[in-house]
Amino acid sequence: MHVGPPPGGTLDSGLPADEYAYMEFYCDDLSCDCRRVFLQVISKGQPGKVFASIGYGWENERFYRRKMPWAPEDARGTMSGELDPFNEQSEFAADLLDLFQHVVLDEPYRLRLRRHYRLFRAELARRAAADKSPKKPIP
C-alpha cells in the first residue's frame, strides 16, 4: 500500500508517507485449522521496524466462537481484523489496522488470504508426508 500526503497537505493520522507491506504468516501446526492469518506491517523506508501486528480470520462468527470457547466475544474482532496484543505495535498500528479494515481487506484480498492459507497447509502436509516416507539407504 502506497501512502502519501493528500495534495497540498499532510495525513490526518500522522502515518508517515511510505510504501507499506502486509506480510502474511500462517500457523504451521497441521492439527490446528484456525483459518486465520497473522499480518505484520512493514515499510520500505524503515524495513527493520514492525509498524503493526494484525490477526484476521475469514470464517463466520460461529466458527471462531467454537475455536475460542475461553473468549467467544473475541470472534468478531477476529473476523474484522484486530491488533495482536502479544506482538509488536507502533504508534501507527491503529491507523494501519484502519487501512487494513477499510481499504486493503476487499473481497479479492480476502479470497487471496484463504487461498494462501490452503496452499500453505497443503505444503505443510506434503512436507510432513515426505518426512515420514521410508528413506532409501545410501550405498
FENURMO-V323381 format. One record per backbone hydrogen bond with DSSP energy under -0.5 kcal/mol. CO is the residue of the C=O (numbers start at 1). NH is the residue of the N-H. E is the energy in kcal/mol with one decimal. If there is no record, write none. Layout:
# FENURMO-V323381
co = {CO,CO}
nh = {NH,NH}
e = {E,E}
This chain:
# FENURMO-V323381
co = {1,1,2,3,6,11,18,18,19,21,21,23,25,28,29,31,35,37,37,38,39,40,40,41,41,42,44,46,46,49,51,52,53,54,55,56,60,61,62,63,64,66,68,69,71,72,73,74,75,76,77,78,82,83,84,90,92,93,94,95,96,97,98,99,99,100,104,106,107,108,109,110,111,112,113,114,115,116,117,118,119,120,121,122,123,124,125,126,127,128,129,137}
nh = {3,20,4,18,9,14,3,20,44,23,42,40,38,30,32,33,58,39,56,25,54,23,42,51,52,21,47,43,49,51,90,41,84,39,82,37,64,65,66,67,68,69,71,72,74,75,76,78,79,80,81,57,55,85,87,93,96,97,98,99,100,101,102,103,104,105,106,110,111,112,113,114,115,116,117,118,119,120,121,122,123,124,125,126,127,128,129,130,131,132,133,139}
e = {-0.6,-3.4,-0.5,-1.6,-2.5,-0.5,-3.2,-0.5,-2.5,-0.9,-2.1,-1.9,-2.8,-0.8,-1.9,-0.5,-0.9,-0.5,-2.2,-1.8,-3.0,-2.8,-0.6,-3.3,-0.9,-2.6,-0.6,-0.6,-1.9,-0.7,-1.9,-3.0,-2.9,-3.4,-2.2,-2.9,-1.4,-2.3,-2.0,-1.8,-1.8,-0.6,-1.6,-0.6,-2.2,-1.5,-0.5,-2.0,-1.9,-1.6,-1.7,-2.8,-2.9,-0.6,-1.2,-1.6,-2.3,-2.4,-2.2,-2.2,-2.2,-2.8,-2.3,-2.5,-2.2,-2.8,-2.4,-2.3,-2.4,-2.1,-2.5,-2.1,-2.5,-2.8,-2.3,-2.3,-2.6,-2.7,-2.6,-2.3,-2.2,-2.3,-2.5,-2.4,-2.5,-2.4,-2.5,-2.2,-2.1,-1.1,-0.8,-0.5}
